[in-house]
Every structure is written in structure tokens, then in C-alpha cells.
């Protein structure tokens, strides 16, 4: 199995009012809508005197062919998170205030079932096919992954900018 980094640690940072719960929902809905299989690596929450520290690491994946799959590593890091009540349109809404950073890394995984690594001859043939025959297929996979990572980052930016004007 070969893992190639296509999008390297692209991120968004934000400071102010936002909803951690709604951010999780947005990300989960985006992955579900795009057909990704959930895979959560780590989820931590630590209470400190200045507020909560939250870390969520996800590694959802989507098979795009029998040979290639997309893996998008998503890291959400929030610090100094406190709950605050905000009045909006005459109603009291509970939001979070703090610092939030969201990072996205995109991997293109080839031969994820490891069919071509059973012996040395298959491995050599796979190297030749990757370089000369499947090059266009791999290039299309890379450009599709870049598009999906950029779309996810823009969705998160749009979501966080919604809270900027409250």
C-alpha cells in the first residue's frame, strides 16, 4: 500500500463565537454526503482553568476504484472554549467562545487491498504500471482529492464566518 500526500495540512483558524456541536455536525454531514466511511482516530476533551481544550482527529476514507482510495485526515483543535449565552432575535442561544483551528490533509492511497505486494515480481510490475500505464488515472485521482479537500476547507470557513457577524 502506498500513501501519497496530495494536500498537506491546509487549515483554518478562528477566534470568537462558534458552536462546537454544529461544527461537528457540519463535518460529519459533509463526509456522509460525499460517501466517506467514518474512522475516528482520537477524541479528547480536557478541562483547564482557562476553558476546555478539545481535539478531534478523523481519518475517513472513500474508495474511488479497486486500486485507489481517498483518505482525508481532519484535525479539529479548540482551546479556551467556554460556553456563553448570546441573545439572538429575542431568544437566548448557547454558543461557545474560544480559539478553533481545523486542519485537513489529503492522502491518495494506492493498492489499498495489497494485492500487488504479494511477491517481488508483482511489486515491480505495479511500479511500472503506476509510472507509465495508470499515470492518468492517478493524476485524476489526485486532482479530485484536491478539489474535495478545498471544498471541505471552504465549507468550514463559511461556517465559522457565519458566527463572525452575530
PEPE-V301289 format. One record per pair of residues at least 4 apart in sequence whose ideal C-beta (glycine too) atoms are under 7 Angstrom apart, sorted by the first residue. I is the first residue (numbers start at 1). J is the second residue. Records with the same first field share a line. If there is no record, write none. Layout:
I=J + J
This chain:
1=109 + 111 + 112 + 114
2=110 + 111
3=107 + 109
4=107 + 108
5=105 + 107
6=106 + 107 + 108 + 142 + 145 + 146
7=104 + 105 + 106 + 145 + 146 + 149
8=105
9=103 + 105
10=104 + 149 + 153
11=101 + 102 + 103 + 104
12=102 + 153 + 156 + 157 + 160
13=101
14=18 + 100 + 160
15=99
16=97 + 163 + 164
17=86 + 95 + 97 + 163 + 166
18=23 + 95 + 96 + 100 + 160 + 163
19=23 + 95 + 96
20=24 + 54 + 78 + 81 + 96
21=25
22=26
23=27 + 76 + 159
24=28
25=29
26=30 + 155 + 159
27=31 + 74
28=32
29=33
30=34 + 152 + 155
31=36 + 38 + 60
34=62 + 148
35=62
36=60 + 61 + 62
37=60 + 61 + 62
38=60
39=58 + 59 + 60 + 61
40=58
41=57 + 58 + 59
42=55 + 57
43=56
44=55
45=52 + 54
46=52 + 53
47=52
48=53
50=80
51=80 + 81 + 82 + 98
52=81
53=79
54=78 + 81
55=77
56=76
57=75
58=74
59=71 + 73
60=72
61=69 + 70 + 71
62=69 + 70
63=69
64=68 + 69 + 70 + 141
67=110 + 111
68=108 + 109 + 110 + 141
69=109 + 112
70=106 + 108 + 145 + 148
71=107 + 109
72=104 + 106 + 148 + 149 + 152
73=105 + 107
74=104
75=103
76=102
77=101
78=98 + 99 + 100
79=98 + 99
80=98 + 99
81=96 + 98
82=96 + 97 + 98
83=94 + 96
84=95 + 97
85=92 + 94
86=93 + 95 + 166
87=92
88=93 + 166
102=156
104=149 + 152 + 153
106=145 + 146 + 149
108=141 + 142 + 145
110=130
111=115 + 116 + 117 + 126
116=122 + 123 + 126
117=122 + 123
118=122
120=124
121=125
122=126
123=127
124=128
125=129
126=130
127=131
128=132
129=133 + 134
130=134 + 138
131=135
134=138
135=139
136=140
137=141
138=142
139=143
140=144
141=145
142=146
143=147
144=148
145=149
146=150
147=151
148=152
149=153
150=154
151=155
152=156
153=157
154=158
155=159
156=160
157=161
158=162
